[in-house]
Amino acid sequence: MNIKDYSKKAISTLTDDYQYGDITPQMMGIILGLSGECGEVQEKFKKILRDKKGKINNKDKQELIKELGDILWYVSVAADLLGSNLEEVAKTNNEKLASRQSRHTLHGSGDNR
């Protein structure tokens, strides 16, 4: 198969049945921004592993902390757009993890284990 044939077949599977409902352009921007910031943390971490053999210095820590702050901002704004807040997000997460711990399901996969 050549790349032109692949491209034609791939594009033929594109659907247009997206429904945005309650999702505003603002919410889309925030969620996409959140994933972008997570990618920045991953990229910095990768370079620490690759270029510095896993040795983290103070500058690296500060750069990672800055990026984590950006993630926190996006999480806070996303929670607000969903009618929630960081307190509720943290409480819900702690309850979920405590439940998993009590059921010995911290490891594994699936959101509702």
N, C-alpha and C positions, 0 to 999 in steps of 0.2 A: 504494500500500500504506500502510495506517495503522500506527502504532507498535504497536498491540495485535496486529495480524496478524504483524508482523515478530517481535515478542517470542515469540509462540506458535510460529512456525516455527523461530526460533533455539533455543528451549528443547527442541524436538523432536530436535535434533541432539546434545544432551548425552548422553554415554555414561557408563556406570557400570562400565566394564571396567578400572578402575585396579587394579593389583596393586602392593602396597608392598614385598613381599619383604623385603630386608635394610634397607630405608629406615625408620628409626625416626622418631617424632615429633621427637626431638631433632635429627636430621639435617635434617628438613624445616625446622625453625625456624632452624637455622644457615644453610642455603642461602637461605632467604627473607630472613633478616637481612642476608646478604651483598648481595643485590640491592637491598635497601632502602638500605644504606650507599652503594652505587654511585650510586643515585639522588640521594642527598644531595650527593655530589660534583658530579654533573651539574647539580643545581639551583643550587648555589653558583656554579659556573662560568658557567651561563646568566646569572645576575644580574650577574656581572662584565662579561660581554659586553653585556648589555642596558642596565644601569644605569650602568656605569662606562666604557663604550666600550672595554672590554678592558684597562683599566689595573688592574694588580694591585698593591695596596699590601701592607705587611707584615702587617696584620691579616688580609687575604684569604688570604695565604700560610699563616699560622698556622691559620686555620680549615680550609683545604684539607688541611693536614698532619694536623690532628686527625681529619678524616674518613678520610684514607688510613690512619691508624693503626687506626681502627675496621675498615676493610676488611681490613687485615693480621691483626687479631685473628680475624675470621671465617674468613679463608683458613687461618690456623694451626689453628683448631679443626676446620674441615672436613677438613683433611688428617689430623689426628689421628683423627677419627671414621672415616676411610677406611683407617686403619692406616699412615699415612704421616707426613711432617713437612715443615716449610718447606725443609729442605735438599734433600729429594728433589724437591719441587715446583720449586724453583729450578734444580736440576741438569737435570731433565727438560725444563723450559722452555728453558734454554740450549742443550741438545742439539737440540731441535726447531728453534729459530731458526737455529742454526749449519747444520743440514741444509738448511733452506730457503735460507739465504744461499748455500751452496755450489752449490745447484741453481738459483739465480736465481729463486726463487719466494717471496720475501718479500712481494711485492705480489700481490694477487689474492684469491680467496675459497676457502673450504673448509678444514676443519681438517687434512686429511691431504694437502695439496698438496706 
